[in-house]
Amino acid sequence: MAIIKPFKALRPQPQLAKQVASRPYDVLNSEEAKQEALGNPYSFLTVTKSEITLNSNIDIHSQEVYDKAKENIETFIKHNVLFKEDKSCYYIYQLVMDGRSQTGLVVASSIDDYENGLIKKHEFTRPEKELDRINHIKTTGAQTGNVFLAYRNNVNIDTIVENWKASKKPVYDFVADDQIQHSIWVVNDDNVIQNISSIFEKEIPCTYIADGHHRAASASKVRKDTGIKHTDGGDYFLTTLFPSNQLQIMDYNRVVKDLNGLTLEQFFDLLKNNFEIILTEKNQVKPSTLHEFGMYFENNWYKLIAKNGVYTNDPIGVLDVTILSNLILDAILGIKDQRTDKRVDFVGGIRGLKELEKRVDSGEMKVAFSLYPVTINQLFDIADCNNVMPPKSTWFEPKLRDGLLTHLIYEA
């Protein structure tokens, strides 16, 4: 069963919360982060992407960058931009995007649960991304990135959360520049805290990583590398738990640098073996059903429809990301491992199909593919079978903000 515990969050002064809160480190490149933090000395991006406060030609994975992150977070603490909670608490985090609301519990989840398979995974991780977060956590002594977990909704947890929201005022409540509303309540009543912990331990058999596989893996490896013990927080990692009925998964699309030495005619002939190809001219193709794909190539959009019998119907084989990976990226374009192959990149659905056109039209990439999103039940089915999806199969929105709640692993 799921083991969670309250923790003493490092969090911003209420009047600075909107300025501190920043988008997750892994949805922005360094230049985007620098522009987003411009003119805002309180932006938590100076901690999560601290290279933006250093020379522009620095290696973003150098120890100097991690040391700067530590220096910046310590400066925030020294100047009382961030303060540590007096007692261990749970936190309720509500996000509202385009009129749709989702509410989760921010907790410290057990690394033992992660290692024993009670926090279920659906993706492999990329070694270089793991190492980046390992070095960041080790140097700063803080888990600054939240792992987004899902669980099958539980009416008892729903009732506690809704009652607390209705009876208490949030400590933070603001609308970010992207028009997403962020509201956080502190759950500091010992009886309520105990009740929440007990329900998870007795009624929630497992949780599922929705977003944050690298952050979870890094927390586990930091514990192994440093020998951090339970008394100082190192046996737990920062997570937000969302009930499955409140979650929406967006598409996660692909762009590829080249055609693997194929001519245009050869490429299309190979595609025709497994897909019906329909030219749509300049109309963007956002797939509206399973097994339908969009392809942007040489200033044109095409609709690709997978032919019957070219894919399996098992939980992994039926996924569109699997069909694309097996029948196009691997078999035609020679991309065997998307985690390590530099010829492929991933574009979250929140960026829209225009971003795919931009990457191809610039000459950076040769071809782009848009996909139909995975469902939350498909994610659960795959994780329950101890299977994994191809990397970067799911994109969740809205994103939690970094900086609002940080877990210090070297303190109780």
Contacts in CASP RR format, 6 or more apart in sequence:
PFRMAT RR
TARGET T0000
AUTHOR 0000-0000-0000
METHOD contacts of the structure
MODEL  1
MAIIKPFKALRPQPQLAKQVASRPYDVLNSEEAKQEALGNPYSFLTVTKS
EITLNSNIDIHSQEVYDKAKENIETFIKHNVLFKEDKSCYYIYQLVMDGR
SQTGLVVASSIDDYENGLIKKHEFTRPEKELDRINHIKTTGAQTGNVFLA
YRNNVNIDTIVENWKASKKPVYDFVADDQIQHSIWVVNDDNVIQNISSIF
EKEIPCTYIADGHHRAASASKVRKDTGIKHTDGGDYFLTTLFPSNQLQIM
DYNRVVKDLNGLTLEQFFDLLKNNFEIILTEKNQVKPSTLHEFGMYFENN
WYKLIAKNGVYTNDPIGVLDVTILSNLILDAILGIKDQRTDKRVDFVGGI
RGLKELEKRVDSGEMKVAFSLYPVTINQLFDIADCNNVMPPKSTWFEPKL
RDGLLTHLIYEA
1 118 0 8 1.000
1 200 0 8 1.000
1 201 0 8 1.000
1 202 0 8 1.000
1 203 0 8 1.000
1 204 0 8 1.000
1 205 0 8 1.000
1 206 0 8 1.000
2 109 0 8 1.000
2 110 0 8 1.000
2 113 0 8 1.000
2 118 0 8 1.000
2 119 0 8 1.000
2 151 0 8 1.000
2 200 0 8 1.000
2 201 0 8 1.000
2 204 0 8 1.000
2 205 0 8 1.000
2 206 0 8 1.000
2 207 0 8 1.000
3 109 0 8 1.000
3 110 0 8 1.000
3 112 0 8 1.000
3 113 0 8 1.000
3 118 0 8 1.000
3 200 0 8 1.000
3 201 0 8 1.000
4 105 0 8 1.000
4 107 0 8 1.000
4 108 0 8 1.000
4 109 0 8 1.000
4 110 0 8 1.000
4 196 0 8 1.000
4 197 0 8 1.000
4 200 0 8 1.000
4 239 0 8 1.000
4 241 0 8 1.000
5 88 0 8 1.000
5 107 0 8 1.000
5 108 0 8 1.000
5 110 0 8 1.000
5 197 0 8 1.000
5 236 0 8 1.000
6 88 0 8 1.000
6 89 0 8 1.000
6 90 0 8 1.000
6 107 0 8 1.000
6 108 0 8 1.000
6 187 0 8 1.000
6 193 0 8 1.000
6 197 0 8 1.000
7 85 0 8 1.000
7 88 0 8 1.000
7 89 0 8 1.000
7 107 0 8 1.000
7 108 0 8 1.000
7 233 0 8 1.000
7 236 0 8 1.000
7 238 0 8 1.000
7 407 0 8 1.000
8 84 0 8 1.000
8 85 0 8 1.000
8 86 0 8 1.000
8 87 0 8 1.000
8 88 0 8 1.000
8 89 0 8 1.000
8 408 0 8 1.000
8 411 0 8 1.000
8 412 0 8 1.000
9 84 0 8 1.000
9 85 0 8 1.000
9 89 0 8 1.000
9 91 0 8 1.000
9 106 0 8 1.000
9 405 0 8 1.000
9 406 0 8 1.000
9 407 0 8 1.000
10 77 0 8 1.000
10 82 0 8 1.000
10 83 0 8 1.000
10 84 0 8 1.000
10 85 0 8 1.000
10 142 0 8 1.000
10 405 0 8 1.000
10 406 0 8 1.000
10 407 0 8 1.000
10 408 0 8 1.000
11 17 0 8 1.000
11 82 0 8 1.000
11 83 0 8 1.000
11 85 0 8 1.000
11 403 0 8 1.000
11 404 0 8 1.000
11 405 0 8 1.000
11 406 0 8 1.000
12 19 0 8 1.000
12 20 0 8 1.000
12 21 0 8 1.000
12 42 0 8 1.000
12 81 0 8 1.000
12 82 0 8 1.000
12 83 0 8 1.000
12 172 0 8 1.000
12 403 0 8 1.000
12 404 0 8 1.000
13 80 0 8 1.000
13 81 0 8 1.000
13 82 0 8 1.000
13 83 0 8 1.000
14 171 0 8 1.000
14 172 0 8 1.000
16 42 0 8 1.000
16 81 0 8 1.000
17 172 0 8 1.000
17 174 0 8 1.000
17 404 0 8 1.000
18 174 0 8 1.000
18 176 0 8 1.000
19 40 0 8 1.000
19 42 0 8 1.000
19 43 0 8 1.000
20 42 0 8 1.000
20 43 0 8 1.000
20 44 0 8 1.000
20 76 0 8 1.000
20 81 0 8 1.000
20 82 0 8 1.000
20 403 0 8 1.000
20 404 0 8 1.000
21 44 0 8 1.000
21 174 0 8 1.000
21 176 0 8 1.000
21 182 0 8 1.000
21 401 0 8 1.000
21 402 0 8 1.000
21 403 0 8 1.000
21 404 0 8 1.000
22 36 0 8 1.000
22 37 0 8 1.000
22 43 0 8 1.000
22 44 0 8 1.000
22 45 0 8 1.000
22 48 0 8 1.000
22 401 0 8 1.000
22 402 0 8 1.000
22 403 0 8 1.000
23 36 0 8 1.000
23 45 0 8 1.000
23 399 0 8 1.000
23 401 0 8 1.000
23 402 0 8 1.000
24 48 0 8 1.000
24 145 0 8 1.000
24 146 0 8 1.000
24 399 0 8 1.000
24 400 0 8 1.000
24 401 0 8 1.000
24 402 0 8 1.000
25 33 0 8 1.000
25 45 0 8 1.000
25 48 0 8 1.000
25 49 0 8 1.000
25 144 0 8 1.000
25 145 0 8 1.000
25 402 0 8 1.000
26 129 0 8 1.000
26 214 0 8 1.000
27 399 0 8 1.000
28 36 0 8 1.000
28 45 0 8 1.000
28 49 0 8 1.000
30 49 0 8 1.000
30 51 0 8 1.000
30 52 0 8 1.000
30 60 0 8 1.000
33 45 0 8 1.000
33 49 0 8 1.000
33 52 0 8 1.000
34 52 0 8 1.000
36 43 0 8 1.000
36 45 0 8 1.000
37 43 0 8 1.000
37 45 0 8 1.000
37 46 0 8 1.000
37 52 0 8 1.000
42 76 0 8 1.000
42 81 0 8 1.000
44 144 0 8 1.000
44 401 0 8 1.000
44 402 0 8 1.000
44 403 0 8 1.000
45 52 0 8 1.000
45 402 0 8 1.000
46 52 0 8 1.000
46 53 0 8 1.000
46 69 0 8 1.000
46 72 0 8 1.000
47 69 0 8 1.000
47 72 0 8 1.000
47 73 0 8 1.000
47 76 0 8 1.000
47 140 0 8 1.000
47 144 0 8 1.000
47 402 0 8 1.000
47 403 0 8 1.000
48 69 0 8 1.000
48 136 0 8 1.000
48 144 0 8 1.000
48 145 0 8 1.000
48 402 0 8 1.000
48 403 0 8 1.000
49 60 0 8 1.000
50 65 0 8 1.000
50 66 0 8 1.000
50 68 0 8 1.000
50 69 0 8 1.000
50 72 0 8 1.000
51 58 0 8 1.000
51 60 0 8 1.000
51 65 0 8 1.000
51 68 0 8 1.000
53 68 0 8 1.000
53 72 0 8 1.000
54 64 0 8 1.000
54 65 0 8 1.000
54 68 0 8 1.000
58 64 0 8 1.000
58 65 0 8 1.000
59 65 0 8 1.000
61 128 0 8 1.000
61 131 0 8 1.000
61 132 0 8 1.000
61 135 0 8 1.000
63 135 0 8 1.000
63 139 0 8 1.000
66 135 0 8 1.000
66 136 0 8 1.000
66 138 0 8 1.000
66 139 0 8 1.000
66 140 0 8 1.000
67 139 0 8 1.000
69 136 0 8 1.000
69 139 0 8 1.000
69 140 0 8 1.000
70 139 0 8 1.000
70 140 0 8 1.000
70 141 0 8 1.000
73 82 0 8 1.000
73 140 0 8 1.000
73 142 0 8 1.000
73 144 0 8 1.000
73 406 0 8 1.000
75 81 0 8 1.000
76 82 0 8 1.000
77 83 0 8 1.000
77 84 0 8 1.000
82 403 0 8 1.000
82 406 0 8 1.000
84 408 0 8 1.000
84 411 0 8 1.000
85 186 0 8 1.000
87 188 0 8 1.000
88 193 0 8 1.000
89 186 0 8 1.000
89 187 0 8 1.000
89 188 0 8 1.000
89 193 0 8 1.000
90 105 0 8 1.000
90 106 0 8 1.000
90 107 0 8 1.000
90 187 0 8 1.000
90 192 0 8 1.000
90 193 0 8 1.000
90 196 0 8 1.000
91 105 0 8 1.000
91 106 0 8 1.000
91 107 0 8 1.000
91 184 0 8 1.000
91 185 0 8 1.000
91 186 0 8 1.000
91 187 0 8 1.000
91 405 0 8 1.000
92 103 0 8 1.000
92 104 0 8 1.000
92 105 0 8 1.000
92 106 0 8 1.000
92 161 0 8 1.000
92 164 0 8 1.000
92 165 0 8 1.000
92 184 0 8 1.000
92 185 0 8 1.000
92 187 0 8 1.000
93 103 0 8 1.000
93 104 0 8 1.000
93 105 0 8 1.000
93 106 0 8 1.000
93 182 0 8 1.000
93 183 0 8 1.000
93 184 0 8 1.000
93 240 0 8 1.000
93 400 0 8 1.000
93 404 0 8 1.000
93 405 0 8 1.000
94 101 0 8 1.000
94 102 0 8 1.000
94 103 0 8 1.000
94 104 0 8 1.000
94 165 0 8 1.000
94 170 0 8 1.000
94 181 0 8 1.000
94 182 0 8 1.000
94 183 0 8 1.000
94 184 0 8 1.000
95 101 0 8 1.000
95 102 0 8 1.000
95 103 0 8 1.000
95 180 0 8 1.000
95 181 0 8 1.000
95 182 0 8 1.000
95 183 0 8 1.000
95 398 0 8 1.000
95 400 0 8 1.000
96 180 0 8 1.000
96 181 0 8 1.000
96 183 0 8 1.000
96 398 0 8 1.000
97 179 0 8 1.000
97 180 0 8 1.000
97 181 0 8 1.000
97 397 0 8 1.000
97 398 0 8 1.000
100 248 0 8 1.000
101 246 0 8 1.000
102 242 0 8 1.000
102 246 0 8 1.000
102 247 0 8 1.000
102 248 0 8 1.000
102 398 0 8 1.000
103 161 0 8 1.000
103 165 0 8 1.000
103 242 0 8 1.000
103 246 0 8 1.000
104 161 0 8 1.000
104 240 0 8 1.000
104 241 0 8 1.000
104 242 0 8 1.000
104 243 0 8 1.000
104 246 0 8 1.000
105 157 0 8 1.000
105 161 0 8 1.000
105 196 0 8 1.000
105 240 0 8 1.000
105 241 0 8 1.000
106 146 0 8 1.000
106 184 0 8 1.000
106 238 0 8 1.000
106 239 0 8 1.000
106 240 0 8 1.000
106 241 0 8 1.000
106 405 0 8 1.000
107 239 0 8 1.000
107 240 0 8 1.000
107 241 0 8 1.000
108 233 0 8 1.000
108 236 0 8 1.000
108 237 0 8 1.000
108 238 0 8 1.000
108 239 0 8 1.000
108 407 0 8 1.000
109 119 0 8 1.000
109 147 0 8 1.000
109 149 0 8 1.000
109 207 0 8 1.000
109 236 0 8 1.000
109 237 0 8 1.000
109 239 0 8 1.000
109 241 0 8 1.000
110 118 0 8 1.000
110 119 0 8 1.000
110 235 0 8 1.000
110 236 0 8 1.000
111 219 0 8 1.000
111 220 0 8 1.000
111 223 0 8 1.000
111 234 0 8 1.000
111 235 0 8 1.000
111 236 0 8 1.000
111 237 0 8 1.000
112 235 0 8 1.000
113 119 0 8 1.000
113 207 0 8 1.000
114 216 0 8 1.000
114 219 0 8 1.000
114 220 0 8 1.000
114 237 0 8 1.000
115 220 0 8 1.000
117 206 0 8 1.000
118 205 0 8 1.000
118 206 0 8 1.000
118 207 0 8 1.000
119 149 0 8 1.000
119 206 0 8 1.000
119 207 0 8 1.000
119 208 0 8 1.000
119 209 0 8 1.000
119 216 0 8 1.000
120 206 0 8 1.000
120 207 0 8 1.000
120 208 0 8 1.000
120 209 0 8 1.000
120 383 0 8 1.000
120 384 0 8 1.000
121 209 0 8 1.000
121 213 0 8 1.000
121 216 0 8 1.000
121 383 0 8 1.000
121 388 0 8 1.000
122 208 0 8 1.000
122 209 0 8 1.000
122 379 0 8 1.000
122 382 0 8 1.000
122 383 0 8 1.000
122 387 0 8 1.000
122 388 0 8 1.000
122 389 0 8 1.000
122 393 0 8 1.000
122 394 0 8 1.000
123 209 0 8 1.000
123 213 0 8 1.000
123 388 0 8 1.000
123 389 0 8 1.000
123 390 0 8 1.000
123 391 0 8 1.000
123 392 0 8 1.000
123 393 0 8 1.000
124 213 0 8 1.000
124 339 0 8 1.000
124 388 0 8 1.000
124 391 0 8 1.000
125 213 0 8 1.000
125 214 0 8 1.000
125 217 0 8 1.000
125 339 0 8 1.000
126 214 0 8 1.000
126 339 0 8 1.000
126 340 0 8 1.000
126 391 0 8 1.000
127 339 0 8 1.000
127 340 0 8 1.000
129 214 0 8 1.000
130 214 0 8 1.000
130 217 0 8 1.000
130 218 0 8 1.000
130 221 0 8 1.000
133 214 0 8 1.000
133 215 0 8 1.000
133 218 0 8 1.000
134 218 0 8 1.000
134 221 0 8 1.000
134 222 0 8 1.000
134 225 0 8 1.000
136 144 0 8 1.000
136 218 0 8 1.000
137 143 0 8 1.000
137 218 0 8 1.000
137 219 0 8 1.000
137 222 0 8 1.000
137 409 0 8 1.000
138 222 0 8 1.000
138 225 0 8 1.000
138 226 0 8 1.000
141 408 0 8 1.000
141 409 0 8 1.000
141 410 0 8 1.000
142 406 0 8 1.000
142 407 0 8 1.000
142 408 0 8 1.000
142 409 0 8 1.000
143 215 0 8 1.000
143 219 0 8 1.000
143 237 0 8 1.000
143 238 0 8 1.000
143 406 0 8 1.000
143 407 0 8 1.000
143 409 0 8 1.000
144 402 0 8 1.000
144 403 0 8 1.000
144 406 0 8 1.000
145 215 0 8 1.000
145 238 0 8 1.000
145 402 0 8 1.000
145 406 0 8 1.000
146 215 0 8 1.000
146 238 0 8 1.000
146 239 0 8 1.000
146 240 0 8 1.000
146 400 0 8 1.000
146 402 0 8 1.000
146 405 0 8 1.000
147 209 0 8 1.000
147 211 0 8 1.000
147 212 0 8 1.000
147 215 0 8 1.000
147 216 0 8 1.000
147 219 0 8 1.000
147 237 0 8 1.000
147 238 0 8 1.000
147 239 0 8 1.000
147 240 0 8 1.000
148 209 0 8 1.000
148 210 0 8 1.000
148 211 0 8 1.000
148 212 0 8 1.000
148 239 0 8 1.000
148 240 0 8 1.000
148 242 0 8 1.000
148 396 0 8 1.000
148 400 0 8 1.000
149 207 0 8 1.000
149 208 0 8 1.000
149 209 0 8 1.000
149 210 0 8 1.000
149 239 0 8 1.000
149 240 0 8 1.000
149 241 0 8 1.000
149 242 0 8 1.000
150 207 0 8 1.000
150 208 0 8 1.000
150 209 0 8 1.000
150 210 0 8 1.000
150 241 0 8 1.000
150 242 0 8 1.000
150 243 0 8 1.000
150 244 0 8 1.000
150 247 0 8 1.000
150 376 0 8 1.000
150 379 0 8 1.000
150 380 0 8 1.000
151 204 0 8 1.000
151 206 0 8 1.000
151 207 0 8 1.000
151 208 0 8 1.000
151 241 0 8 1.000
151 242 0 8 1.000
151 243 0 8 1.000
151 244 0 8 1.000
152 204 0 8 1.000
152 243 0 8 1.000
152 244 0 8 1.000
152 380 0 8 1.000
153 243 0 8 1.000
153 244 0 8 1.000
153 245 0 8 1.000
153 246 0 8 1.000
154 199 0 8 1.000
154 203 0 8 1.000
154 204 0 8 1.000
154 243 0 8 1.000
156 199 0 8 1.000
156 203 0 8 1.000
157 196 0 8 1.000
157 199 0 8 1.000
157 200 0 8 1.000
157 204 0 8 1.000
157 243 0 8 1.000
158 243 0 8 1.000
160 192 0 8 1.000
160 195 0 8 1.000
160 196 0 8 1.000
160 199 0 8 1.000
164 185 0 8 1.000
164 187 0 8 1.000
164 192 0 8 1.000
165 185 0 8 1.000
168 185 0 8 1.000
169 185 0 8 1.000
170 183 0 8 1.000
170 184 0 8 1.000
170 185 0 8 1.000
171 184 0 8 1.000
171 185 0 8 1.000
171 186 0 8 1.000
172 182 0 8 1.000
172 183 0 8 1.000
172 184 0 8 1.000
172 404 0 8 1.000
173 181 0 8 1.000
173 182 0 8 1.000
173 183 0 8 1.000
173 184 0 8 1.000
174 181 0 8 1.000
174 182 0 8 1.000
175 181 0 8 1.000
175 182 0 8 1.000
176 182 0 8 1.000
176 401 0 8 1.000
180 398 0 8 1.000
182 401 0 8 1.000
182 404 0 8 1.000
184 404 0 8 1.000
184 405 0 8 1.000
187 193 0 8 1.000
187 196 0 8 1.000
207 239 0 8 1.000
207 241 0 8 1.000
208 379 0 8 1.000
208 380 0 8 1.000
208 383 0 8 1.000
209 216 0 8 1.000
209 383 0 8 1.000
210 242 0 8 1.000
210 247 0 8 1.000
210 379 0 8 1.000
210 394 0 8 1.000
210 396 0 8 1.000
211 394 0 8 1.000
211 395 0 8 1.000
211 396 0 8 1.000
211 399 0 8 1.000
215 237 0 8 1.000
215 238 0 8 1.000
216 237 0 8 1.000
219 234 0 8 1.000
219 237 0 8 1.000
219 238 0 8 1.000
219 409 0 8 1.000
220 237 0 8 1.000
222 228 0 8 1.000
222 234 0 8 1.000
222 409 0 8 1.000
223 234 0 8 1.000
223 235 0 8 1.000
228 234 0 8 1.000
228 235 0 8 1.000
228 409 0 8 1.000
228 410 0 8 1.000
229 235 0 8 1.000
230 236 0 8 1.000
231 412 0 8 1.000
232 409 0 8 1.000
232 410 0 8 1.000
232 411 0 8 1.000
232 412 0 8 1.000
233 407 0 8 1.000
233 408 0 8 1.000
233 409 0 8 1.000
233 410 0 8 1.000
233 411 0 8 1.000
233 412 0 8 1.000
234 409 0 8 1.000
234 410 0 8 1.000
236 407 0 8 1.000
237 407 0 8 1.000
237 409 0 8 1.000
238 405 0 8 1.000
238 406 0 8 1.000
238 407 0 8 1.000
240 400 0 8 1.000
244 376 0 8 1.000
244 377 0 8 1.000
244 380 0 8 1.000
247 376 0 8 1.000
247 396 0 8 1.000
248 396 0 8 1.000
248 397 0 8 1.000
249 373 0 8 1.000
249 374 0 8 1.000
249 375 0 8 1.000
249 376 0 8 1.000
249 379 0 8 1.000
249 394 0 8 1.000
249 395 0 8 1.000
249 396 0 8 1.000
250 348 0 8 1.000
250 349 0 8 1.000
250 350 0 8 1.000
250 373 0 8 1.000
250 394 0 8 1.000
250 395 0 8 1.000
250 396 0 8 1.000
250 397 0 8 1.000
251 286 0 8 1.000
251 287 0 8 1.000
251 348 0 8 1.000
251 349 0 8 1.000
251 370 0 8 1.000
251 371 0 8 1.000
251 372 0 8 1.000
251 373 0 8 1.000
251 395 0 8 1.000
252 321 0 8 1.000
252 346 0 8 1.000
252 347 0 8 1.000
252 348 0 8 1.000
252 349 0 8 1.000
252 371 0 8 1.000
252 373 0 8 1.000
252 392 0 8 1.000
252 393 0 8 1.000
252 394 0 8 1.000
252 395 0 8 1.000
253 346 0 8 1.000
253 347 0 8 1.000
253 348 0 8 1.000
253 349 0 8 1.000
253 353 0 8 1.000
253 356 0 8 1.000
253 368 0 8 1.000
253 369 0 8 1.000
253 370 0 8 1.000
253 371 0 8 1.000
254 324 0 8 1.000
254 329 0 8 1.000
254 344 0 8 1.000
254 345 0 8 1.000
254 346 0 8 1.000
254 347 0 8 1.000
254 368 0 8 1.000
254 369 0 8 1.000
254 371 0 8 1.000
255 344 0 8 1.000
255 345 0 8 1.000
255 346 0 8 1.000
255 347 0 8 1.000
255 356 0 8 1.000
255 359 0 8 1.000
255 360 0 8 1.000
255 364 0 8 1.000
255 365 0 8 1.000
255 367 0 8 1.000
255 368 0 8 1.000
255 369 0 8 1.000
256 329 0 8 1.000
256 333 0 8 1.000
256 335 0 8 1.000
256 343 0 8 1.000
256 344 0 8 1.000
256 345 0 8 1.000
256 365 0 8 1.000
256 366 0 8 1.000
256 367 0 8 1.000
256 368 0 8 1.000
256 369 0 8 1.000
257 342 0 8 1.000
257 343 0 8 1.000
257 344 0 8 1.000
257 364 0 8 1.000
257 365 0 8 1.000
257 366 0 8 1.000
258 333 0 8 1.000
258 343 0 8 1.000
258 366 0 8 1.000
259 267 0 8 1.000
259 333 0 8 1.000
259 366 0 8 1.000
259 367 0 8 1.000
260 332 0 8 1.000
260 333 0 8 1.000
260 334 0 8 1.000
262 270 0 8 1.000
262 332 0 8 1.000
264 298 0 8 1.000
267 332 0 8 1.000
268 277 0 8 1.000
270 331 0 8 1.000
270 332 0 8 1.000
271 277 0 8 1.000
271 304 0 8 1.000
271 328 0 8 1.000
271 332 0 8 1.000
274 306 0 8 1.000
274 307 0 8 1.000
274 310 0 8 1.000
274 327 0 8 1.000
275 293 0 8 1.000
275 304 0 8 1.000
275 305 0 8 1.000
275 306 0 8 1.000
275 307 0 8 1.000
275 310 0 8 1.000
275 327 0 8 1.000
276 304 0 8 1.000
276 305 0 8 1.000
276 307 0 8 1.000
277 302 0 8 1.000
277 303 0 8 1.000
277 304 0 8 1.000
278 302 0 8 1.000
278 303 0 8 1.000
278 304 0 8 1.000
278 305 0 8 1.000
279 300 0 8 1.000
279 301 0 8 1.000
279 302 0 8 1.000
280 300 0 8 1.000
280 301 0 8 1.000
280 302 0 8 1.000
280 303 0 8 1.000
281 300 0 8 1.000
281 301 0 8 1.000
282 299 0 8 1.000
282 300 0 8 1.000
282 301 0 8 1.000
283 301 0 8 1.000
284 296 0 8 1.000
284 301 0 8 1.000
284 353 0 8 1.000
284 354 0 8 1.000
284 357 0 8 1.000
284 370 0 8 1.000
285 293 0 8 1.000
285 294 0 8 1.000
285 295 0 8 1.000
285 296 0 8 1.000
285 301 0 8 1.000
285 302 0 8 1.000
285 303 0 8 1.000
285 353 0 8 1.000
285 370 0 8 1.000
286 294 0 8 1.000
286 353 0 8 1.000
286 370 0 8 1.000
287 293 0 8 1.000
287 294 0 8 1.000
287 320 0 8 1.000
287 370 0 8 1.000
287 371 0 8 1.000
287 372 0 8 1.000
288 372 0 8 1.000
289 372 0 8 1.000
290 318 0 8 1.000
290 320 0 8 1.000
290 372 0 8 1.000
291 305 0 8 1.000
291 306 0 8 1.000
291 311 0 8 1.000
291 320 0 8 1.000
291 323 0 8 1.000
291 372 0 8 1.000
292 303 0 8 1.000
292 304 0 8 1.000
292 305 0 8 1.000
292 306 0 8 1.000
292 320 0 8 1.000
292 372 0 8 1.000
293 303 0 8 1.000
293 304 0 8 1.000
293 305 0 8 1.000
293 306 0 8 1.000
293 320 0 8 1.000
293 323 0 8 1.000
293 324 0 8 1.000
293 369 0 8 1.000
293 370 0 8 1.000
293 371 0 8 1.000
293 372 0 8 1.000
294 301 0 8 1.000
294 302 0 8 1.000
294 303 0 8 1.000
294 304 0 8 1.000
294 369 0 8 1.000
294 370 0 8 1.000
294 371 0 8 1.000
295 301 0 8 1.000
295 302 0 8 1.000
295 303 0 8 1.000
295 304 0 8 1.000
295 367 0 8 1.000
295 368 0 8 1.000
295 369 0 8 1.000
295 370 0 8 1.000
296 302 0 8 1.000
296 353 0 8 1.000
296 356 0 8 1.000
296 357 0 8 1.000
296 360 0 8 1.000
296 367 0 8 1.000
296 368 0 8 1.000
296 369 0 8 1.000
296 370 0 8 1.000
297 360 0 8 1.000
297 366 0 8 1.000
297 367 0 8 1.000
297 368 0 8 1.000
299 361 0 8 1.000
306 320 0 8 1.000
306 323 0 8 1.000
306 327 0 8 1.000
310 323 0 8 1.000
310 327 0 8 1.000
311 317 0 8 1.000
311 318 0 8 1.000
311 322 0 8 1.000
311 323 0 8 1.000
311 326 0 8 1.000
311 327 0 8 1.000
312 318 0 8 1.000
315 378 0 8 1.000
315 381 0 8 1.000
315 382 0 8 1.000
315 385 0 8 1.000
315 387 0 8 1.000
316 322 0 8 1.000
316 382 0 8 1.000
316 387 0 8 1.000
316 388 0 8 1.000
316 389 0 8 1.000
317 323 0 8 1.000
317 326 0 8 1.000
318 378 0 8 1.000
319 374 0 8 1.000
319 378 0 8 1.000
319 382 0 8 1.000
319 389 0 8 1.000
319 390 0 8 1.000
319 393 0 8 1.000
320 371 0 8 1.000
320 372 0 8 1.000
320 374 0 8 1.000
321 371 0 8 1.000
321 374 0 8 1.000
321 389 0 8 1.000
321 390 0 8 1.000
321 393 0 8 1.000
322 389 0 8 1.000
322 390 0 8 1.000
324 369 0 8 1.000
324 371 0 8 1.000
324 390 0 8 1.000
325 338 0 8 1.000
325 390 0 8 1.000
328 369 0 8 1.000
329 335 0 8 1.000
329 338 0 8 1.000
329 344 0 8 1.000
330 336 0 8 1.000
333 343 0 8 1.000
335 341 0 8 1.000
335 343 0 8 1.000
335 344 0 8 1.000
338 344 0 8 1.000
338 390 0 8 1.000
338 391 0 8 1.000
338 392 0 8 1.000
339 391 0 8 1.000
345 359 0 8 1.000
345 365 0 8 1.000
346 391 0 8 1.000
346 392 0 8 1.000
347 355 0 8 1.000
347 356 0 8 1.000
347 359 0 8 1.000
347 368 0 8 1.000
348 355 0 8 1.000
348 395 0 8 1.000
349 395 0 8 1.000
349 397 0 8 1.000
350 395 0 8 1.000
350 397 0 8 1.000
353 370 0 8 1.000
356 368 0 8 1.000
356 370 0 8 1.000
357 368 0 8 1.000
359 365 0 8 1.000
359 368 0 8 1.000
360 366 0 8 1.000
360 367 0 8 1.000
360 368 0 8 1.000
373 394 0 8 1.000
373 395 0 8 1.000
374 389 0 8 1.000
374 393 0 8 1.000
374 394 0 8 1.000
379 389 0 8 1.000
379 394 0 8 1.000
382 388 0 8 1.000
382 389 0 8 1.000
END
